[in-house]
Every structure is written in C-alpha cells, then in structure tokens.
C-alpha cells in the first residue's frame, strides 16, 4: 500500500491562484477531507481532482459551494449506479449462458 502524499493548502492557494478564504469555505462545507500534518492543513493528493472540479464549478460556472456539494453528491450517485449497472449486466450474461 502506498504512503499517501499530502499537499499543504497554503501551497495550493499559489498553484490555483485562489484565496485562502476559498479553501476555508471548502473545508467548512466538508467538500474535501483535510489533515493536519506538522502544523499545516493539508489534503491528500488523491483529492486534487475533486478540488480542481470544485474550483472549476465555482469559478467558471459561478456555482456556490452549496450547489457544488449537491453536484458532487449527484455525480457520486451516478458513478455508483454505473457500477451497479455493470454488475447487473455481468450477472445477466452469466444467467444467459
């Protein structure tokens, strides 16, 4: 199992040119999981894609964080339904054979 890589929120403000207040709001809305590593607030590098998605939704589409939360939940549900559909198709193929 790989050791997780953590990235400090302060570093991300520079990379994504986003204010620290924006990240604080994301954390307050619990849209990403944060960790405290050596006194710095960090996120797991696995969550970078989700973070980029949040930034795009808020900056490009002007969706507020409550709306982003709803969208992310719906996307998670769609992904789960896709997995269930694939599983059902496999079961159906097995029963047809």
N, C-alpha and C positions, 0 to 999 in steps of 0.2 A: 504494500500500500504506500502511495506517495505521500510525502510530507506536504501539507498544504502551504501555499505561498500566500502571504498576506501583504497587502498594499495599504500604506497609510492614506487616510482621507486627505490629509494636507497635500500629499503628492498628487492626488487625483484632481484637486482643485486647479493645479497648474496644468496638468495634462489636458483636461477637458475644458479649461477656461471657464470654470463655474465657481461661484462664490461658496464659501464655507457654510453660509446660511442655508443654501440649497441642500447641501448634504445633511445638515442638521434636520431639515424638514423631512428628507427621505428617511432618515433614521427614526424620527418621531413617528412617522406613519408606518414604520416597520416594513418598509419595502425591500430592504436588504438587511442581512444579518451582519452585525458589527462585532468586532472582537477588540479587546484591549491588549495590546502586545507592547510590553516595555513602556507603558505610559502613553502610547499612541493609539488612537482609534483607527482601526484597520478593517478592511473587508477581505474576504477570501478571493483570490484571483479567479476562481471558478464563477464568481458573481459579476465579473466585469461585463459580460454580455448583457446581463439583466440591467446593470447600471447604465450601459450605453443605450439600451432600449428606453429606459426611464428618461434619460436626458433628451433623446430624440422626440419622445412623445410630448415632453413639456416644452422644449424649445421650438421644434419645427411645427408641431400641431397645436401648441398652446393649450394643452390639456392640463388641468390642475392635478395635484397629487391624489386626490380622492378618485378622480376619473382614471388615473393611471393604475391605481390599486384595483379598480373594477376590471379594467382591461387585462391586467396581468392575471387576475383570477380566472377570467374567461378563457384566456389563452392556455392556462394550466388545465382547465377542464376540457378544452378541445383536444389537447395533447393526450390526456387520459382516455378520452373517448376514441381517439385514433388507435391507441394501443389496445383497447378493448375490442374494437372492430377487427383489427389484425388477428387478435387471439381467436375471436369468433370465426373468422374466415378459415383459420387453420383447423379449428375443431370441425367445421363443416366439411372441409376437404377430407379430413380423416374419416368422418362418418360416411362420406360418399364412396370411399374406397372399399 
